[in-house]
Protein backbone atom coordinates (compact mmCIF):
# COMPACT_ATOMS: atom_id res chain seq x y z
CA UNK A 1 0.00 0.00 0.00
CA UNK A 2 2.80 2.37 0.94
CA UNK A 3 4.62 1.56 -2.32
CA UNK A 4 1.47 2.40 -4.26
CA UNK A 5 1.17 5.74 -2.45
CA UNK A 6 4.76 6.57 -3.24
CA UNK A 7 4.22 5.70 -6.93
CA UNK A 8 1.20 8.01 -7.08
CA UNK A 9 3.11 10.89 -5.50
CA UNK A 10 6.10 10.34 -7.80
CA UNK A 11 3.73 10.65 -10.79
CA UNK A 12 2.30 13.87 -9.38
CA UNK A 13 5.84 15.07 -8.74
CA UNK A 14 6.95 14.50 -12.35
CA UNK A 15 3.85 16.07 -13.87
CA UNK A 16 4.08 19.11 -11.59
CA UNK A 17 7.71 19.72 -12.51
CA UNK A 18 6.90 19.57 -16.22
CA UNK A 19 3.64 21.49 -16.25
CA UNK A 20 3.96 23.75 -13.22
CA UNK A 21 0.27 24.75 -13.11
CA UNK A 22 -0.61 27.93 -11.24
CA UNK A 23 -3.82 28.44 -9.28
CA UNK A 24 -5.18 31.79 -8.21
CA UNK A 25 -8.07 32.61 -5.91
CA UNK A 26 -9.32 35.45 -3.76
CA UNK A 27 -10.76 33.52 -0.85
CA UNK A 28 -10.11 34.64 2.69
CA UNK A 29 -7.53 32.44 4.42
CA UNK A 30 -9.11 30.67 7.40
CA UNK A 31 -7.30 31.29 10.65
CA UNK A 32 -5.71 28.46 12.64
CA UNK A 33 -3.32 27.80 15.52
CA UNK A 34 -0.77 24.99 15.81
CA UNK A 35 2.23 24.03 17.92
CA UNK A 36 5.54 23.99 16.09
CA UNK A 37 8.00 21.13 16.63
CA UNK A 38 9.57 23.09 19.52
CA UNK A 39 6.24 23.25 21.35
CA UNK A 40 5.56 26.94 20.66
CA UNK A 41 2.03 27.91 19.61
CA UNK A 42 1.65 30.12 16.55
CA UNK A 43 -1.44 31.56 14.87
CA UNK A 44 -1.80 32.43 11.20
CA UNK A 45 -3.40 35.83 11.88
CA UNK A 46 -0.37 36.84 13.96
CA UNK A 47 1.45 37.26 10.64
CA UNK A 48 -1.08 39.66 9.08
CA UNK A 49 0.81 42.27 7.07
CA UNK A 50 3.34 39.69 5.87
CA UNK A 51 3.28 37.17 3.03
CA UNK A 52 2.76 33.63 4.35
CA UNK A 53 3.89 30.55 2.42
CA UNK A 54 2.34 27.30 3.69
CA UNK A 55 3.77 23.94 2.55
CA UNK A 56 1.47 20.96 3.16
CA UNK A 57 3.64 17.82 3.14
CA UNK A 58 4.59 14.49 4.78
CA UNK A 59 7.97 12.94 5.54
CA UNK A 60 7.32 9.80 3.42
CA UNK A 61 6.37 11.79 0.28
CA UNK A 62 9.27 11.86 -2.27
CA UNK A 63 8.15 15.12 -3.98
CA UNK A 64 7.90 16.75 -0.55
CA UNK A 65 11.47 15.74 0.24
CA UNK A 66 12.71 17.06 -3.10
CA UNK A 67 10.86 20.33 -2.64
CA UNK A 68 12.55 21.06 0.69
CA UNK A 69 15.76 22.02 -1.09
CA UNK A 70 13.73 24.43 -3.25
CA UNK A 71 12.05 25.91 -0.19
CA UNK A 72 15.47 26.45 1.37
CA UNK A 73 16.45 28.50 -1.70
CA UNK A 74 13.27 30.52 -1.24
CA UNK A 75 14.20 31.14 2.41
CA UNK A 76 17.69 32.24 1.40
CA UNK A 77 16.32 34.70 -1.17
CA UNK A 78 13.48 36.28 0.82
CA UNK A 79 13.38 38.38 3.98
CA UNK A 80 12.22 36.69 7.19
CA UNK A 81 10.64 40.02 8.18
CA UNK A 82 8.51 40.03 5.04
CA UNK A 83 7.88 36.35 4.21
CA UNK A 84 6.82 33.72 6.77
CA UNK A 85 7.28 30.06 5.79
CA UNK A 86 5.37 27.19 7.42
CA UNK A 87 5.69 23.47 6.60
CA UNK A 88 2.77 21.41 7.95
CA UNK A 89 2.96 17.61 8.09
CA UNK A 90 -0.56 16.42 7.17
CA UNK A 91 -0.07 12.80 8.32
CA UNK A 92 -1.43 12.58 11.90
CA UNK A 93 0.37 9.24 12.35
CA UNK A 94 3.77 10.91 12.18
CA UNK A 95 5.63 12.50 15.06
CA UNK A 96 7.90 15.45 15.78
CA UNK A 97 10.81 13.00 15.81
CA UNK A 98 9.89 11.87 12.27
CA UNK A 99 10.04 15.47 11.04
CA UNK A 100 13.37 16.15 12.75
CA UNK A 101 14.83 12.88 11.46
CA UNK A 102 13.86 13.44 7.81
CA UNK A 103 14.02 17.24 7.57
CA UNK A 104 16.63 17.93 10.24
CA UNK A 105 18.72 20.22 8.05
CA UNK A 106 15.72 22.50 7.42
CA UNK A 107 13.83 22.66 10.74
CA UNK A 108 15.85 25.63 11.99
CA UNK A 109 15.25 27.62 8.79
CA UNK A 110 11.46 28.10 9.08
CA UNK A 111 8.40 26.86 11.02
CA UNK A 112 7.60 23.11 11.01
CA UNK A 113 4.47 21.67 12.63
CA UNK A 114 2.27 18.57 12.80
CA UNK A 115 -1.31 19.01 11.63
CA UNK A 116 -3.01 18.20 14.93
CA UNK A 117 -6.01 20.50 14.25
CA UNK A 118 -7.14 19.40 10.76
CA UNK A 119 -5.72 22.43 8.95
CA UNK A 120 -5.25 20.39 5.74
CA UNK A 121 -8.99 19.58 5.73
CA UNK A 122 -9.77 23.24 6.47
CA UNK A 123 -7.83 24.22 3.34
CA UNK A 124 -9.13 21.37 1.19
CA UNK A 125 -5.75 19.72 0.65
CA UNK A 126 -6.09 16.60 -1.54
CA UNK A 127 -2.53 16.28 -2.91
CA UNK A 128 0.89 16.68 -1.29
CA UNK A 129 2.92 18.68 -1.58
CA UNK A 130 0.53 21.62 -1.94
CA UNK A 131 1.76 25.19 -1.62
CA UNK A 132 -0.51 28.03 -0.51
CA UNK A 133 0.52 31.70 -0.51
CA UNK A 134 -1.46 34.18 1.60
CA UNK A 135 -1.08 37.89 0.88
CA UNK A 136 -0.62 40.73 3.37
CA UNK A 137 -4.37 41.25 3.66
CA UNK A 138 -5.03 37.62 4.62
CA UNK A 139 -6.33 36.37 1.25
CA UNK A 140 -5.19 33.22 -0.56
CA UNK A 141 -3.44 34.58 -3.65
CA UNK A 142 -1.88 31.38 -4.95
CA UNK A 143 -2.33 27.61 -4.68
CA UNK A 144 -0.18 24.95 -6.36
CA UNK A 145 -0.53 21.16 -6.20
CA UNK A 146 2.75 19.31 -6.65
CA UNK A 147 6.41 20.26 -6.18
CA UNK A 148 7.61 23.61 -7.52
CA UNK A 149 10.96 25.09 -8.57
CA UNK A 150 12.32 27.82 -6.29
CA UNK A 151 12.80 30.41 -9.06
CA UNK A 152 9.12 30.21 -10.05
CA UNK A 153 8.05 30.31 -6.41
CA UNK A 154 10.23 33.34 -5.65
CA UNK A 155 8.84 35.10 -8.71
CA UNK A 156 5.30 34.45 -7.50
CA UNK A 157 6.09 35.74 -4.01
CA UNK A 158 7.58 38.92 -5.48
CA UNK A 159 4.49 39.41 -7.64
CA UNK A 160 2.14 39.00 -4.67
CA UNK A 161 4.29 41.11 -2.36
CA UNK A 162 4.87 43.92 -4.85
CA UNK A 163 3.44 47.44 -4.50
CA UNK A 164 -0.35 47.44 -4.24
CA UNK A 165 -3.16 49.94 -3.70
CA UNK A 166 -6.40 49.01 -1.93
CA UNK A 167 -9.23 51.54 -2.25
CA UNK A 168 -12.74 52.12 -0.89
CA UNK A 169 -15.42 54.82 -0.81
CA UNK A 170 -18.20 55.90 1.56
CA UNK A 171 -21.11 55.96 1.39
CA UNK A 172 -21.27 52.82 -0.74
CA UNK A 173 -24.38 54.16 -2.53
CA UNK A 174 -23.74 57.90 -2.93
CA UNK A 175 -26.34 60.41 -4.08
CA UNK A 176 -25.91 63.05 -6.79
CA UNK A 177 -24.72 66.34 -5.35
CA UNK A 178 -23.37 64.70 -2.16
CA UNK A 179 -19.83 64.42 -0.78
CA UNK A 180 -18.03 61.08 -1.11
CA UNK A 181 -15.03 60.05 0.99
CA UNK A 182 -12.35 58.01 -0.81
CA UNK A 183 -9.70 56.03 1.09
CA UNK A 184 -6.55 54.32 -0.16
CA UNK A 185 -4.11 51.93 1.52
CA UNK A 186 -0.77 51.85 -0.30
CA UNK A 187 1.76 49.04 0.23
CA UNK A 188 5.36 49.62 -0.81
CA UNK A 189 8.41 51.74 -0.08
CA UNK A 190 8.99 55.41 -0.88
CA UNK A 191 5.29 56.12 -1.38
CA UNK A 192 4.50 59.57 -2.78
CA UNK A 193 2.20 61.61 -5.02
CA UNK A 194 -1.08 59.81 -4.16
CA UNK A 195 -3.94 61.04 -6.35
CA UNK A 196 -7.62 60.24 -6.75
CA UNK A 197 -8.66 60.00 -10.42
CA UNK A 198 -12.40 60.38 -10.99
CA UNK A 199 -14.69 60.81 -14.00
CA UNK A 200 -18.39 61.62 -13.65
CA UNK A 201 -21.09 60.85 -16.20
CA UNK A 202 -24.59 62.27 -16.65
CA UNK A 203 -27.39 60.98 -18.88
CA UNK A 204 -26.07 62.94 -21.85
CA UNK A 205 -22.28 62.93 -21.46
CA UNK A 206 -19.17 62.01 -19.48
CA UNK A 207 -17.16 64.94 -18.15
CA UNK A 208 -13.39 65.29 -18.31
CA UNK A 209 -11.70 63.29 -15.52
CA UNK A 210 -10.06 65.15 -12.67
CA UNK A 211 -7.22 64.28 -10.29
CA UNK A 212 -7.20 65.25 -6.61
CA UNK A 213 -4.26 64.96 -4.23
CA UNK A 214 -5.01 62.65 -1.31
CA UNK A 215 -3.93 63.47 2.25
CA UNK A 216 -2.04 60.99 4.42
CA UNK A 217 -4.03 60.27 7.59
CA UNK A 218 -1.67 57.57 8.93
CA UNK A 219 1.25 55.55 7.63
CA UNK A 220 0.26 54.19 4.21
CA UNK A 221 -3.36 55.40 4.52
CA UNK A 222 -4.71 58.29 2.45
CA UNK A 223 -8.08 60.08 2.21
CA UNK A 224 -9.80 62.55 -0.12
CA UNK A 225 -13.33 63.98 -0.26
CA UNK A 226 -15.07 64.86 -3.51
CA UNK A 227 -18.52 66.39 -4.09
CA UNK A 228 -20.48 64.91 -6.99
CA UNK A 229 -22.30 66.99 -9.58
CA UNK A 230 -26.09 67.26 -9.29
CA UNK A 231 -26.63 65.50 -12.63
CA UNK A 232 -24.20 62.59 -12.08
CA UNK A 233 -25.72 59.14 -12.58
CA UNK A 234 -22.46 57.14 -12.28
CA UNK A 235 -18.72 57.67 -12.00
CA UNK A 236 -15.41 55.82 -12.44
CA UNK A 237 -12.52 56.18 -10.04
CA UNK A 238 -9.08 54.80 -9.21
CA UNK A 239 -6.04 55.83 -7.19
CA UNK A 240 -2.65 56.63 -8.70
CA UNK A 241 0.66 56.62 -6.83
CA UNK A 242 4.43 56.56 -7.15
CA UNK A 243 5.84 53.59 -5.23
CA UNK A 244 9.49 52.51 -5.25
CA UNK A 245 10.09 54.95 -8.09
CA UNK A 246 7.38 53.39 -10.28
CA UNK A 247 3.93 54.67 -11.26
CA UNK A 248 1.20 52.24 -10.20
CA UNK A 249 -2.57 52.42 -10.01
CA UNK A 250 -5.41 50.59 -8.35
CA UNK A 251 -8.25 48.74 -9.98
CA UNK A 252 -10.82 51.05 -11.62
CA UNK A 253 -14.24 51.04 -9.92
CA UNK A 254 -17.58 51.93 -11.51
CA UNK A 255 -20.14 53.36 -9.08
CA UNK A 256 -23.84 53.95 -9.73
CA UNK A 257 -25.21 57.15 -8.19
CA UNK A 258 -28.67 57.57 -6.72
CA UNK A 259 -30.83 60.51 -7.79
CA UNK A 260 -30.64 63.64 -5.71
CA UNK A 261 -33.47 63.76 -3.20
CA UNK A 262 -36.21 66.25 -4.02
CA UNK A 263 -36.93 68.74 -1.26
CA UNK A 264 -40.14 67.98 0.60
CA UNK A 265 -42.13 70.44 2.72
CA UNK A 266 -40.77 70.71 6.23
CA UNK A 267 -42.73 69.66 9.30
CA UNK A 268 -43.42 73.29 10.27
CA UNK A 269 -44.89 74.05 6.84
CA UNK A 270 -47.15 71.01 7.04
CA UNK A 271 -48.46 72.14 10.48
CA UNK A 272 -49.11 75.62 9.15
CA UNK A 273 -51.08 74.28 6.18
CA UNK A 274 -53.19 72.04 8.44
CA UNK A 275 -53.88 74.98 10.77
CA UNK A 276 -54.96 77.19 7.86
CA UNK A 277 -57.26 74.42 6.61
CA UNK A 278 -58.92 74.10 10.03
CA UNK A 279 -59.43 77.86 10.27
CA UNK A 280 -60.90 77.97 6.78
CA UNK A 281 -63.30 75.10 7.67
CA UNK A 282 -64.53 76.88 10.83
CA UNK A 283 -65.10 80.14 8.97
CA UNK A 284 -67.16 78.29 6.41
CA UNK A 285 -69.28 76.71 9.15
CA UNK A 286 -70.09 80.11 10.74
CA UNK A 287 -71.25 81.48 7.43
Helices and strands as residue ranges (DSSP letters): H 2-19, E 33-35, E 41-43, G 44-47, E 51-57, H 62-76, E 83-89, H 96-102, E 111-114, H 119-122, E 130-134, E 140-145, H 150-161, E 164-170, E 179-187, E 192-201, E 210-213, E 215-218, E 221-227, E 234-243, E 246-249, E 253-256, H 267-286
